């Protein structure tokens, strides 16, 4: 089973930590994700929650992916 990218379309790097504000990956992990083995992807995914806790500024706006998910949910609830 393929492990999807954790990208939430908030592509901006925290200069202090080197992690993306949206997904928590490093530039190298983002660039190499397509070539990572499933085990390498699982390892990165396991580290993301702790990484996100180290990022001082969180995204303030709703991402495109979040908006689309919310809109799908709104339609299914009608």
URFENBEL-V738277 format. One record per helix or strand of 2 or more residues. SS is the DSSP state (helix for helix, strand for strand). FROM is the first residue (numbers start at 1). LEN is the number of residues. If there is no record, write none. Layout:
SS/FROM/LEN  SS/FROM/LEN
//
This chain:
helix/27/9  helix/38/17  helix/64/14
//
